Amino acid sequence: MEYKLQRLEPTVTIDNHSQETCPKCKQVQKRYFICVCLLCVFFAVINLMVIVFVLGRSNDRNDSDIVKQLHALQARVQDLEEISSKSLSVTNEAHHKPESLKNEVFHTSTLTEMLFESRVKRNADKRKKPKPNKQRHKSCCKRKIDAVHIEGTGGESYPDFPRGTFHKFEYADWFFNQPHKAKEKQFELNFPNGKLTVKQSGLYLLYSQITLKGNGTHGYHVIRNDKSPILACYSNNMMLHDEDKTSCFTMGMVKLDKGDTIEIRHISKAGIRAVFTSNASFFGLIKVGVFNKKGVVFAV
């Protein structure tokens, strides 16, 4: 059996012309177009409603602001009318007052003017007068300094034997000008041995100068409480003659307690003379601070 192959071809053929003439396609396109138009109209209406709402709100606010301003202006006008009416009533009363009251008012005004003028003149006189120079600090409020200056009594002398202590000292003249009680509380000089006793503890500036004569090693120690020296001064004068003088000065900050003693001793005990004039040999103490319980120093 022989079979013949036959080409199957579609029975229905669709072309552009058939699509244009198809009634169903035309209806679908119309419906689609109508839906799109309706949607556009819907969104346009919504936008218009929003714009109208916003404009209405802004107009309402503007209207409310205008109304408030109008109320404020009306209140201001009423206040001005009341003030003007009061002033008119006062002026009318003043016109209708008797002459006696007018004279009283005139007298009171003249008195106030006279008092004002006198006050102005008084202030002008005060400004013209020079003010006296007032002292900024009274004598009772001035800060006192605890200090002492010990100087030589004059002439020449050997150190005290056997300790070698310089003892020909006395108080400076200005020290006696202080009150007697304050002087006793601060320092006390023992004239026979030249020791100075401190009556108040604190931080002191200690200075000393001794002028010596003689050939040899010159120097001295400042002794506290008969113990080790707290200050020292040395000068080698081997080439000097017996009558030549040399001065040795030393100074330092020392912490002293109540009851401590200060004395000056020569490093050798024989063959040395000291010049005890007031400007040649001297020593002294100046209190510069106090210590608290923790050992911190504060200025006096």
BAPA-829029 format. One record per residue (C-alpha): x negated, y, z negated. Coordinates in pm, whole numbers, padded with zeros to 5 digits, always signed. Each point is the difference from the previous one (the first is absolute). Layout:
BAPA-829029
XYZ/...
***
This chain:
BAPA-829029
+00000+00000+00000/-00131+00326+00085/+00078+00289-00209/-00012+00351+00133/-00128+00268-00225/+00221+00297+00002/-00082+00343-00150/+00239+00100-00270/+00098+00362+00030/+00206+00197-00249/+00350+00039+00096/+00027+00344-00160/-00230+00285+00107/-00015+00329-00187/-00144+00306+00157/+00007+00373-00076/+00301+00062+00206/+00200-00262-00189/-00108+00152-00339/+00121+00343+00107/+00333-00134+00115/+00051-00225-00306/+00292+00136-00210/-00116-00161-00327/-00343+00165+00017/+00159+00335+00060/+00219-00039-00310/-00298-00097-00220/-00197+00302+00117/+00291+00232-00069/+00041-00137-00351/-00372+00040-00074/+00000+00358+00126/+00307+00083-00208/-00162-00143-00320/-00314+00204+00054/+00204+00317+00050/+00202-00067-00313/-00316-00052-00207/-00148+00328+00127/+00319+00185-00084/+00004-00158-00348/-00357+00105-00081/+00060+00350+00134/+00307+00041-00224/-00199-00118-00304/-00280+00250+00074/+00252+00282+00033/+00161-00095-00330/-00340+00002-00178/-00088+00342+00144/+00336+00140-00101/-00039-00141-00353/-00347+00149-00048/+00107+00337+00134/+00301-00004-00227/-00214-00071-00307/-00243+00282+00081/+00291+00239+00059/+00151-00099-00335/-00330+00070-00177/-00037+00334+00171/+00355+00087-00091/-00060-00094-00365/-00319+00212-00014/+00182+00296+00150/+00281-00041-00252/-00248-00005-00290/-00172+00313+00127/+00335+00174+00032/+00090-00091-00359/-00337+00133-00123/+00050+00326+00187/+00348+00037-00143/-00135-00049-00354/-00275+00256+00062/+00253+00251+00130/+00218-00052-00307/-00300+00058-00231/-00088+00320+00181/+00358+00122-00024/+00005-00067-00376/-00331+00186-00050/+00119+00298+00202/+00330+00011-00192/-00185-00008-00334/-00234+00279+00106/+00295+00210+00115/+00176-00055-00332/-00314+00099-00194/-00042+00318+00202/+00364+00089-00050/-00032-00050-00375/-00311+00216-00007/+00182+00278+00181/+00290-00019-00244/-00219-00002-00317/+00002+00309-00216/-00293+00237-00002/-00120-00116-00343/-00066-00350+00126/-00182+00143+00301/-00223+00202-00231/-00075-00309-00211/-00103-00191+00309/-00221+00288+00107/-00167+00019-00343/-00069-00372-00014/-00155+00006+00346/-00224+00293-00094/-00110-00176-00321/-00093-00317+00187/-00197+00204+00251/-00188+00181-00280/-00082-00329-00175/-00126-00148+00324/-00222+00303+00069/-00147-00009-00352/-00077-00371+00034/-00175+00061+00332/-00213+00278-00155/-00090-00219-00294/-00117-00281+00226/-00204+00248+00206/-00170+00131-00317/-00084-00353-00109/-00161-00069+00336/-00208+00318-00018/-00134-00066-00351/-00316-00214+00004/+00040-00324-00188/-00251-00062-00280/-00255-00271+00059/+00122-00295-00199/-00249-00254-00127/+00065-00335+00154/-00120-00190-00306/+00036+00100-00360/-00281-00059-00245/+00193-00278-00168/+00042-00185+00330/-00364+00019+00114/-00189-00325+00010/-00272-00026-00265/-00336-00163+00068/-00166-00217-00261/-00368+00087+00026/-00301+00072-00219/-00345+00146+00070/-00287-00064-00242/-00313+00215+00039/-00334+00042-00172/-00042+00217-00306/-00319+00165+00131/-00374-00050-00031/-00191-00325+00039/+00029-00323-00195/-00118-00358-00003/+00250-00284+00020/+00127-00133-00329/-00233-00271-00135/+00021-00301+00013/+00303-00020+00231/-00122+00264+00245/+00340+00177+00006/+00034+00361+00114/+00196+00169-00276/-00044+00378+00022/+00342+00063+00154/+00305+00218-00068/+00337+00082+00160/+00017+00251+00284/+00151+00336-00090/+00315-00044+00209/+00086-00324-00180/+00088+00193-00316/+00264+00200+00186/+00220-00309+00018/+00264-00067-00268/-00149-00159-00310/+00235-00303+00005/-00061-00072+00368/-00377+00022-00055/+00012-00254-00282/+00209-00243+00207/-00236+00007+00299/-00365-00018-00110/-00219+00021-00309/-00374+00072-00010/-00216-00132-00284/-00263+00274-00039/-00265-00196-00198/-00041-00283+00253/+00140+00162+00319/+00271-00263+00059/+00324+00097+00171/+00316-00195-00095/+00289-00032+00248/+00349+00020-00155/+00206-00090+00310/-00049-00293+00237/-00012+00060+00374/-00218+00045+00306/-00268+00268-00052/-00257+00178+00212/-00321-00016-00203/-00294+00226+00087/-00328+00074-00175/-00328+00185+00052/-00312-00001-00219/-00304+00223+00064/-00319-00162-00127/-00361+00111-00055/-00311-00216-00015/-00209-00232+00209/+00146-00344+00053/+00304-00186+00122/+00303+00215-00060/+00351-00138-00020/+00293-00074-00224/+00303-00225-00043/+00359+00094-00079/+00108-00254-00264/+00356-00099-00090/+00072-00146-00344/-00374-00069-00070/-00001-00263+00275/-00124-00023+00357/-00035+00325+00199/+00284+00108+00228/-00211+00265+00181/-00373+00048+00047/-00241+00258+00142/-00372-00057+00077/-00283+00228+00115/-00370-00089+00025/-00211+00309-00082/-00348-00144-00057/-00171+00293+00179/+00168+00275-00201/-00163+00191-00280/+00129+00005-00354/+00175+00335+00043/+00169-00079+00330/+00376-00059-00003/+00213-00246+00193/+00378-00034-00001/+00182-00329+00050/+00373+00008+00088/+00247-00289+00029/+00377-00034+00034/+00260-00276+00029/+00360-00112-00058/+00043-00198-00323/+00294-00170-00168/+00002+00085-00370/+00223-00128-00278/+00118+00179-00309/-00281+00018-00258/-00289-00053+00245/-00323+00192-00072/-00240+00153+00252/-00367+00083-00071/-00314+00071+00206/-00326-00186-00072/-00344+00041+00152/-00160-00309+00155/-00315+00052-00213/-00006+00097-00366/-00311+00220-00029/-00197+00268+00186/+00301+00161+00169/+00159+00336-00076/+00336+00126+00121/+00094+00358+00087/+00332+00062-00177/+00108+00328+00156/+00368+00009+00105/-00080+00001+00374/-00277-00264-00017/+00143-00289-00205/+00370-00080-00022/+00264-00269+00057/+00379-00014+00016/+00319-00191+00074/+00300+00084+00220/+00311-00216-00017/+00128-00074+00352/+00240-00291-00047/+00182-00240-00229/+00053-00375+00024/+00334-00178-00033/+00056-00345-00147/-00090-00167+00330/-00328+00187+00025/+00108+00235+00279/-00140+00352-00031/+00220+00309+00042/-00110+00362+00029/+00065+00226-00297/
***
